[in-house]
Amino acid sequence: MTVPSATPPRADAANSKILRAAIWVAIGALIAAAVVCVVMVLVGTANGIVPRAFLTIVLMVAFAGVALMDTYLAPRRPVWFALTSMGVWIVTLLIGAVMIWLPLRALSESFGGGAGRFTSFLLIVLILQLAVLHVRLFVKAWARYSTVFTSIVAWTTIVLVGLLVIMLVAPLVLREFVRFHDLYWRLTVAVAILAAVGTALIPLVNALFAPRAPRAQAQAGGWPTYADGVTPLPVLADGQPDWNAYYTGRPTAPQALPAQQAWAAPEPAPAVAPEPAQAAWPAPSWPAPDWPAPLPPAHEQNAAPQHPAPAPAADAPQPSTPGGTQPPAAPGYEGFPPPPAPPQR
């Protein structure tokens, strides 16, 4: 885990110093304009001094507000653009102070007098701000596809735009004191045409050769996404899309999860070897109980036990009958000698 540095990077420090310098320049310009106006009040004629002083105060207050706005927006802008915007507003302040305190001549009435000067000042502010916006968008288009050719065209166009602004602002400020000939306006139109051509070249080159950004693919499965068309909306606890996050940019509830996490396919279970079958336990061998043998039924207890007679020996004499023949064996005693005769009573 990296520990953030206690000091900002050198580039940010340099940019901060430049912005601080620009703010100090704006403060100095405001003080200088105030000093010039005070001097004009002290040494100038008393004709129309009150309206001019009021307009001077309004101009300085407006400049202070614009300078604060530029300072607030400076961290979100490139450094060069913040400096350019601040410099343009300083020039606008000086032009406004000059136009307020320029003496009125007999020729001024043909140009509308004080109201004409105020209208001219508004046109000057509009021209300067349009020029700043043009340069901002033009540089952004140039950065998209920068080559040697586009760099030459871009720098030339920026110079032509600056020259065109000067040629348009100068007559609005000095038209009561300087007469501009027809050749001047011809040159102004020529510069405007060249600046327009240079402005159109960069977008055309970008359309032909600049790499195109890949189009955002629609989210698989039809799940709604944010405005970029790629990032899926979070999922609420009930499984519905978090539509409120589309407008706020963050999940509505802590339990809302991104759609990719909520609807991800289950991962396959790891292969596990089956457990070996357990050996069957042998049946317990209990000793047989020493029970007495069961007795036979009562009608069989009185009967004589029938035991097989022992086999006669091979050399035992066989009983014979008078006829020389052996008597028949009693039933059940085949192969055995006959039983002895019962005792005489």
C-alpha positions as a Markdown table, in Angstrom:
| # | Residue | x | y | z |
|---|---|---|---|---|
| 1 | Met | 0.0 | 0.0 | 0.0 |
| 2 | Thr | 1.5 | 3.3 | -1.1 |
| 3 | Val | 1.4 | 6.3 | 1.3 |
| 4 | Pro | 0.3 | 9.5 | -0.4 |
| 5 | Ser | 2.9 | 12.1 | -0.6 |
| 6 | Ala | 2.6 | 15.1 | 1.7 |
| 7 | Thr | 3.7 | 17.5 | -1.1 |
| 8 | Pro | 1.8 | 17.9 | -4.4 |
| 9 | Pro | 3.6 | 17.1 | -7.6 |
| 10 | Arg | 5.8 | 19.7 | -9.2 |
| 11 | Ala | 3.5 | 20.2 | -12.2 |
| 12 | Asp | 0.5 | 21.0 | -9.9 |
| 13 | Ala | 2.7 | 23.4 | -7.8 |
| 14 | Ala | 3.9 | 25.2 | -11.0 |
| 15 | Asn | 0.3 | 25.5 | -12.2 |
| 16 | Ser | -0.8 | 26.9 | -8.9 |
| 17 | Lys | 2.0 | 29.5 | -9.0 |
| 18 | Ile | 1.0 | 30.5 | -12.5 |
| 19 | Leu | -2.6 | 30.9 | -11.5 |
| 20 | Arg | -1.7 | 32.9 | -8.4 |
| 21 | Ala | 0.4 | 35.2 | -10.6 |
| 22 | Ala | -2.5 | 35.7 | -12.9 |
| 23 | Ile | -4.7 | 36.6 | -10.0 |
| 24 | Trp | -2.2 | 39.1 | -8.8 |
| 25 | Val | -2.0 | 40.6 | -12.3 |
| 26 | Ala | -5.8 | 40.9 | -12.2 |
| 27 | Ile | -5.6 | 42.7 | -8.9 |
| 28 | Gly | -2.9 | 45.0 | -10.2 |
| 29 | Ala | -5.0 | 45.8 | -13.3 |
| 30 | Leu | -8.0 | 46.6 | -11.1 |
| 31 | Ile | -5.9 | 49.0 | -9.0 |
| 32 | Ala | -4.3 | 50.6 | -12.0 |
| 33 | Ala | -7.7 | 51.2 | -13.6 |
| 34 | Ala | -9.0 | 52.7 | -10.4 |
| 35 | Val | -6.0 | 55.0 | -10.2 |
| 36 | Val | -6.4 | 56.2 | -13.8 |
| 37 | Cys | -10.1 | 56.9 | -13.2 |
| 38 | Val | -9.3 | 58.9 | -10.0 |
| 39 | Val | -6.7 | 60.9 | -12.0 |
| 40 | Met | -9.3 | 61.6 | -14.7 |
| 41 | Val | -11.8 | 62.7 | -12.1 |
| 42 | Leu | -9.3 | 65.1 | -10.6 |
| 43 | Val | -7.8 | 66.7 | -13.8 |
| 44 | Gly | -10.6 | 66.1 | -16.3 |
| 45 | Thr | -13.6 | 68.3 | -17.1 |
| 46 | Ala | -16.6 | 68.2 | -14.9 |
| 47 | Asn | -18.9 | 67.4 | -17.8 |
| 48 | Gly | -20.6 | 64.0 | -17.1 |
| 49 | Ile | -18.3 | 63.1 | -14.2 |
| 50 | Val | -21.0 | 61.5 | -12.1 |
| 51 | Pro | -22.3 | 59.0 | -14.7 |
| 52 | Arg | -18.7 | 58.1 | -15.6 |
| 53 | Ala | -17.8 | 57.4 | -12.0 |
| 54 | Phe | -20.9 | 55.2 | -11.6 |
| 55 | Leu | -20.0 | 53.3 | -14.7 |
| 56 | Thr | -16.5 | 52.8 | -13.5 |
| 57 | Ile | -17.7 | 51.4 | -10.2 |
| 58 | Val | -20.0 | 49.0 | -12.1 |
| 59 | Leu | -17.2 | 47.9 | -14.4 |
| 60 | Met | -14.8 | 47.2 | -11.5 |
| 61 | Val | -17.4 | 45.2 | -9.6 |
| 62 | Ala | -18.2 | 43.2 | -12.6 |
| 63 | Phe | -14.5 | 42.5 | -13.2 |
| 64 | Ala | -14.0 | 41.4 | -9.6 |
| 65 | Gly | -17.0 | 38.9 | -10.0 |
| 66 | Val | -15.6 | 37.5 | -13.2 |
| 67 | Ala | -12.2 | 37.2 | -11.8 |
| 68 | Leu | -13.6 | 35.2 | -8.8 |
| 69 | Met | -15.5 | 33.0 | -11.2 |
| 70 | Asp | -12.4 | 32.3 | -13.3 |
| 71 | Thr | -10.5 | 31.5 | -10.1 |
| 72 | Tyr | -13.2 | 29.0 | -9.0 |
| 73 | Leu | -13.2 | 27.3 | -12.4 |
| 74 | Ala | -9.4 | 27.3 | -12.9 |
| 75 | Pro | -8.8 | 23.8 | -11.3 |
| 76 | Arg | -11.3 | 22.3 | -13.9 |
| 77 | Arg | -9.6 | 23.9 | -16.9 |
| 78 | Pro | -6.3 | 23.6 | -18.6 |
| 79 | Val | -3.7 | 26.1 | -17.3 |
| 80 | Trp | -3.3 | 27.8 | -20.6 |
| 81 | Phe | -7.0 | 28.3 | -20.9 |
| 82 | Ala | -7.3 | 29.7 | -17.4 |
| 83 | Leu | -4.5 | 32.2 | -18.1 |
| 84 | Thr | -6.0 | 33.1 | -21.5 |
| 85 | Ser | -9.4 | 33.8 | -20.0 |
| 86 | Met | -8.0 | 35.9 | -17.2 |
| 87 | Gly | -5.9 | 37.9 | -19.6 |
| 88 | Val | -8.9 | 38.5 | -21.8 |
| 89 | Trp | -10.9 | 39.8 | -18.9 |
| 90 | Ile | -8.0 | 42.1 | -17.9 |
| 91 | Val | -7.9 | 43.5 | -21.4 |
| 92 | Thr | -11.7 | 44.0 | -21.3 |
| 93 | Leu | -11.4 | 45.9 | -18.1 |
| 94 | Leu | -8.8 | 48.3 | -19.5 |
| 95 | Ile | -10.8 | 48.8 | -22.7 |
| 96 | Gly | -13.9 | 49.6 | -20.7 |
| 97 | Ala | -12.0 | 52.1 | -18.5 |
| 98 | Val | -10.6 | 53.8 | -21.6 |
| 99 | Met | -14.0 | 54.0 | -23.3 |
| 100 | Ile | -15.6 | 55.4 | -20.2 |
| 101 | Trp | -13.1 | 58.2 | -19.7 |
| 102 | Leu | -12.4 | 59.2 | -23.3 |
| 103 | Pro | -13.5 | 62.7 | -23.9 |
| 104 | Leu | -16.6 | 63.3 | -26.0 |
| 105 | Arg | -16.1 | 65.1 | -29.2 |
| 106 | Ala | -18.5 | 66.8 | -31.6 |
| 107 | Leu | -18.2 | 63.7 | -33.8 |
| 108 | Ser | -19.3 | 61.4 | -31.0 |
| 109 | Glu | -22.9 | 62.4 | -31.3 |
| 110 | Ser | -23.0 | 60.8 | -34.8 |
| 111 | Phe | -22.0 | 57.5 | -33.2 |
| 112 | Gly | -24.6 | 57.6 | -30.5 |
| 113 | Gly | -22.7 | 59.4 | -27.8 |
| 114 | Gly | -22.6 | 57.5 | -24.4 |
| 115 | Ala | -25.2 | 54.9 | -25.4 |
| 116 | Gly | -23.2 | 54.2 | -28.6 |
| 117 | Arg | -20.0 | 53.6 | -26.5 |
| 118 | Phe | -21.9 | 51.2 | -24.2 |
| 119 | Thr | -23.2 | 49.2 | -27.2 |
| 120 | Ser | -19.7 | 49.1 | -28.6 |
| 121 | Phe | -18.3 | 47.9 | -25.3 |
| 122 | Leu | -20.9 | 45.1 | -25.2 |
| 123 | Leu | -19.8 | 44.1 | -28.8 |
| 124 | Ile | -16.2 | 44.1 | -27.7 |
| 125 | Val | -17.0 | 41.7 | -24.8 |
| 126 | Leu | -18.9 | 39.4 | -27.1 |
| 127 | Ile | -16.1 | 39.3 | -29.7 |
| 128 | Leu | -13.4 | 38.6 | -27.1 |
| 129 | Gln | -15.4 | 35.8 | -25.4 |
| 130 | Leu | -16.3 | 34.2 | -28.7 |
| 131 | Ala | -12.6 | 34.2 | -29.6 |
| 132 | Val | -11.7 | 32.5 | -26.3 |
| 133 | Leu | -14.4 | 29.9 | -26.9 |
| 134 | His | -13.2 | 29.3 | -30.5 |
| 135 | Val | -9.7 | 28.7 | -29.4 |
| 136 | Arg | -10.7 | 26.3 | -26.6 |
| 137 | Leu | -12.8 | 24.1 | -29.0 |
| 138 | Phe | -10.2 | 24.4 | -31.7 |
| 139 | Val | -7.3 | 23.2 | -29.5 |
| 140 | Lys | -9.4 | 20.3 | -28.3 |
| 141 | Ala | -10.1 | 19.2 | -31.9 |
| 142 | Trp | -6.4 | 19.7 | -32.7 |
| 143 | Ala | -5.3 | 17.5 | -29.8 |
| 144 | Arg | -7.5 | 14.6 | -31.1 |
| 145 | Tyr | -5.2 | 14.1 | -34.2 |
| 146 | Ser | -1.9 | 16.0 | -34.0 |
| 147 | Thr | 0.5 | 15.8 | -36.9 |
| 148 | Val | 3.0 | 18.3 | -38.5 |
| 149 | Phe | 0.4 | 19.4 | -41.0 |
| 150 | Thr | -2.3 | 19.9 | -38.4 |
| 151 | Ser | 0.1 | 21.7 | -36.0 |
| 152 | Ile | 1.0 | 24.2 | -38.7 |
| 153 | Val | -2.6 | 24.8 | -39.6 |
| 154 | Ala | -3.6 | 25.1 | -36.0 |
| 155 | Trp | -1.0 | 27.7 | -35.0 |
| 156 | Thr | -1.6 | 29.7 | -38.2 |
| 157 | Thr | -5.4 | 29.7 | -37.5 |
| 158 | Ile | -4.9 | 30.8 | -33.9 |
| 159 | Val | -2.7 | 33.7 | -35.0 |
| 160 | Leu | -5.3 | 34.7 | -37.6 |
| 161 | Val | -8.1 | 34.6 | -35.1 |
| 162 | Gly | -6.1 | 36.8 | -32.7 |
| 163 | Leu | -5.4 | 39.3 | -35.5 |
| 164 | Leu | -9.0 | 39.3 | -36.5 |
| 165 | Val | -10.1 | 40.1 | -33.0 |
| 166 | Ile | -7.7 | 43.0 | -32.9 |
| 167 | Met | -8.9 | 44.3 | -36.2 |
| 168 | Leu | -12.5 | 44.1 | -35.1 |
| 169 | Val | -12.0 | 45.6 | -31.6 |
| 170 | Ala | -9.9 | 48.6 | -32.7 |
| 171 | Pro | -12.6 | 50.3 | -34.8 |
| 172 | Leu | -15.1 | 49.9 | -32.0 |
| 173 | Val | -12.8 | 51.7 | -29.5 |
| 174 | Leu | -11.3 | 54.4 | -31.8 |
| 175 | Arg | -13.9 | 55.0 | -34.4 |
| 176 | Glu | -14.6 | 58.5 | -33.0 |
| 177 | Phe | -10.9 | 59.5 | -33.3 |
| 178 | Val | -9.5 | 57.4 | -36.2 |
| 179 | Arg | -11.0 | 57.0 | -39.7 |
| 180 | Phe | -10.5 | 53.5 | -41.1 |
| 181 | His | -10.1 | 53.3 | -44.9 |
| 182 | Asp | -11.7 | 50.8 | -47.2 |
| 183 | Leu | -8.4 | 48.8 | -47.5 |
| 184 | Tyr | -8.5 | 48.1 | -43.7 |
| 185 | Trp | -11.9 | 46.4 | -44.0 |
| 186 | Arg | -10.7 | 44.5 | -47.1 |
| 187 | Leu | -7.8 | 43.1 | -45.1 |
| 188 | Thr | -10.2 | 42.3 | -42.2 |
| 189 | Val | -12.5 | 40.3 | -44.5 |
| 190 | Ala | -9.4 | 38.4 | -45.9 |
| 191 | Val | -8.2 | 37.5 | -42.5 |
| 192 | Ala | -11.6 | 36.3 | -41.5 |
| 193 | Ile | -11.8 | 34.0 | -44.5 |
| 194 | Leu | -8.4 | 32.5 | -43.9 |
| 195 | Ala | -9.3 | 32.0 | -40.2 |
| 196 | Ala | -12.5 | 30.3 | -41.2 |
| 197 | Val | -10.7 | 28.0 | -43.6 |
| 198 | Gly | -8.1 | 27.0 | -41.0 |
| 199 | Thr | -10.9 | 26.4 | -38.5 |
| 200 | Ala | -12.7 | 24.0 | -40.9 |
| 201 | Leu | -9.5 | 22.1 | -41.9 |
| 202 | Ile | -8.9 | 20.5 | -38.5 |
| 203 | Pro | -12.4 | 18.9 | -38.2 |
| 204 | Leu | -12.2 | 17.6 | -41.8 |
| 205 | Val | -8.8 | 16.0 | -41.2 |
| 206 | Asn | -10.1 | 14.5 | -38.0 |
| 207 | Ala | -13.1 | 13.0 | -39.8 |
| 208 | Leu | -10.8 | 11.4 | -42.4 |
| 209 | Phe | -7.8 | 10.2 | -40.4 |
| 210 | Ala | -8.4 | 10.5 | -36.7 |
| 211 | Pro | -8.9 | 7.2 | -34.9 |
| 212 | Arg | -12.5 | 6.6 | -33.9 |
| 213 | Ala | -13.5 | 5.6 | -30.4 |
| 214 | Pro | -15.1 | 2.2 | -30.2 |
| 215 | Arg | -18.8 | 2.2 | -29.9 |
| 216 | Ala | -20.2 | 1.1 | -26.6 |
| 217 | Gln | -21.6 | -2.4 | -26.7 |
| 218 | Ala | -25.0 | -3.0 | -25.3 |
| 219 | Gln | -25.1 | -4.9 | -22.0 |
| 220 | Ala | -25.6 | -8.6 | -22.5 |
| 221 | Gly | -29.0 | -10.0 | -21.3 |
| 222 | Gly | -30.8 | -6.7 | -21.8 |
| 223 | Trp | -29.9 | -5.4 | -18.3 |
| 224 | Pro | -30.2 | -1.5 | -18.2 |
| 225 | Thr | -27.0 | 0.5 | -18.1 |
| 226 | Tyr | -25.9 | 4.0 | -17.2 |
| 227 | Ala | -25.7 | 6.7 | -19.9 |
| 228 | Asp | -22.4 | 5.4 | -21.2 |
| 229 | Gly | -24.2 | 2.2 | -22.4 |
| 230 | Val | -21.5 | -0.1 | -20.8 |
| 231 | Thr | -21.7 | 0.1 | -17.0 |
| 232 | Pro | -24.7 | -1.9 | -15.7 |
| 233 | Leu | -27.0 | -0.4 | -13.2 |
| 234 | Pro | -26.9 | -1.8 | -9.6 |
| 235 | Val | -29.3 | -4.4 | -8.4 |
| 236 | Leu | -31.7 | -3.8 | -5.5 |
| 237 | Ala | -32.4 | -6.4 | -2.8 |
| 238 | Asp | -35.6 | -7.5 | -4.7 |
| 239 | Gly | -33.6 | -8.1 | -7.9 |
| 240 | Gln | -34.9 | -5.0 | -9.7 |
| 241 | Pro | -32.6 | -2.4 | -11.4 |
| 242 | Asp | -31.7 | 0.6 | -9.4 |
| 243 | Trp | -33.3 | 3.2 | -11.7 |
| 244 | Asn | -32.5 | 6.1 | -9.3 |
| 245 | Ala | -28.8 | 5.4 | -9.7 |
| 246 | Tyr | -29.1 | 6.2 | -13.4 |
| 247 | Tyr | -29.8 | 9.9 | -12.4 |
| 248 | Thr | -27.7 | 10.1 | -9.2 |
| 249 | Gly | -24.7 | 8.1 | -10.4 |
| 250 | Arg | -24.4 | 6.1 | -7.2 |
| 251 | Pro | -26.4 | 3.1 | -5.7 |
| 252 | Thr | -29.5 | 4.1 | -3.8 |
| 253 | Ala | -29.1 | 1.5 | -1.0 |
| 254 | Pro | -25.9 | 0.0 | 0.5 |
| 255 | Gln | -27.1 | -3.5 | -0.4 |
| 256 | Ala | -27.4 | -2.6 | -4.1 |
| 257 | Leu | -24.7 | -4.5 | -6.0 |
| 258 | Pro | -23.5 | -4.0 | -9.6 |
| 259 | Ala | -25.4 | -6.2 | -12.0 |
| 260 | Gln | -22.3 | -8.1 | -13.0 |
| 261 | Gln | -21.7 | -9.2 | -9.4 |
| 262 | Ala | -25.4 | -10.0 | -8.7 |
| 263 | Trp | -25.9 | -12.1 | -11.9 |
| 264 | Ala | -22.5 | -13.6 | -12.4 |
| 265 | Ala | -22.5 | -17.2 | -13.5 |
| 266 | Pro | -21.6 | -19.7 | -10.7 |
| 267 | Glu | -18.1 | -20.8 | -10.7 |
| 268 | Pro | -17.6 | -24.6 | -11.3 |
| 269 | Ala | -16.9 | -26.5 | -8.1 |
| 270 | Pro | -13.3 | -27.7 | -7.7 |
| 271 | Ala | -12.7 | -31.3 | -8.5 |
| 272 | Val | -12.4 | -33.3 | -5.2 |
| 273 | Ala | -11.4 | -36.9 | -5.1 |
| 274 | Pro | -14.2 | -39.1 | -3.6 |
| 275 | Glu | -13.7 | -40.2 | -0.1 |
| 276 | Pro | -12.8 | -43.9 | 0.2 |
| 277 | Ala | -15.6 | -46.1 | 1.3 |
| 278 | Gln | -15.5 | -47.0 | 4.9 |
| 279 | Ala | -14.9 | -50.7 | 5.7 |
| 280 | Ala | -17.9 | -52.4 | 7.0 |
| 281 | Trp | -17.7 | -53.2 | 10.7 |
| 282 | Pro | -17.8 | -56.9 | 11.4 |
| 283 | Ala | -20.9 | -58.2 | 13.1 |
| 284 | Pro | -20.3 | -58.6 | 16.8 |
| 285 | Ser | -19.7 | -62.2 | 17.9 |
| 286 | Trp | -21.5 | -62.6 | 21.1 |
| 287 | Pro | -21.0 | -65.9 | 23.0 |
| 288 | Ala | -23.8 | -68.3 | 22.7 |
| 289 | Pro | -25.9 | -68.5 | 25.8 |
| 290 | Asp | -25.5 | -71.7 | 27.9 |
| 291 | Trp | -29.2 | -72.6 | 27.8 |
| 292 | Pro | -30.2 | -76.2 | 28.6 |
| 293 | Ala | -31.2 | -78.3 | 25.6 |
| 294 | Pro | -35.0 | -78.5 | 25.0 |
| 295 | Leu | -36.7 | -81.6 | 26.3 |
| 296 | Pro | -38.6 | -83.8 | 23.9 |
| 297 | Pro | -42.4 | -84.1 | 24.1 |
| 298 | Ala | -43.9 | -86.3 | 26.8 |
| 299 | His | -45.0 | -89.2 | 24.5 |
| 300 | Glu | -41.4 | -89.4 | 23.3 |
| 301 | Gln | -39.7 | -89.3 | 26.8 |
| 302 | Asn | -41.0 | -92.9 | 27.7 |
| 303 | Ala | -39.8 | -94.4 | 24.4 |
| 304 | Ala | -36.5 | -96.3 | 24.5 |
| 305 | Pro | -33.7 | -94.3 | 23.1 |
| 306 | Gln | -32.6 | -95.4 | 19.8 |
| 307 | His | -28.9 | -95.4 | 19.5 |
| 308 | Pro | -27.1 | -96.9 | 16.6 |
| 309 | Ala | -25.3 | -100.2 | 17.5 |
| 310 | Pro | -21.6 | -100.4 | 17.0 |
| 311 | Ala | -20.5 | -101.9 | 13.8 |
| 312 | Pro | -19.4 | -105.6 | 14.3 |
| 313 | Ala | -15.8 | -106.5 | 13.8 |
| 314 | Ala | -14.7 | -108.1 | 10.7 |
| 315 | Asp | -13.7 | -111.4 | 12.4 |
| 316 | Ala | -16.7 | -111.6 | 14.8 |
| 317 | Pro | -18.7 | -114.9 | 14.3 |
| 318 | Gln | -22.1 | -114.4 | 12.7 |
| 319 | Pro | -25.0 | -116.1 | 14.4 |
| 320 | Ser | -26.6 | -118.8 | 12.2 |
| 321 | Thr | -29.9 | -120.6 | 12.1 |
| 322 | Pro | -30.3 | -124.4 | 12.0 |
| 323 | Gly | -30.7 | -124.3 | 8.3 |
| 324 | Gly | -27.3 | -122.7 | 8.0 |
| 325 | Thr | -28.8 | -119.4 | 6.9 |
| 326 | Gln | -28.7 | -116.2 | 8.8 |
| 327 | Pro | -31.9 | -114.9 | 10.3 |
| 328 | Pro | -33.3 | -111.8 | 8.7 |
| 329 | Ala | -32.4 | -108.5 | 10.3 |
| 330 | Ala | -34.9 | -106.7 | 12.3 |
| 331 | Pro | -36.3 | -103.6 | 10.8 |
| 332 | Gly | -34.0 | -100.8 | 11.3 |
| 333 | Tyr | -31.0 | -102.9 | 11.9 |
| 334 | Glu | -29.9 | -103.7 | 8.4 |
| 335 | Gly | -26.2 | -104.3 | 8.4 |
| 336 | Phe | -26.1 | -104.7 | 12.2 |
| 337 | Pro | -26.3 | -107.8 | 14.5 |
| 338 | Pro | -29.8 | -108.5 | 15.8 |
| 339 | Pro | -30.6 | -107.2 | 19.3 |
| 340 | Pro | -30.4 | -109.5 | 22.2 |
| 341 | Ala | -33.5 | -111.4 | 23.3 |
| 342 | Pro | -35.5 | -109.8 | 26.1 |
| 343 | Pro | -35.0 | -111.4 | 29.6 |
| 344 | Gln | -37.4 | -114.1 | 30.7 |
| 345 | Arg | -39.7 | -113.3 | 33.5 |
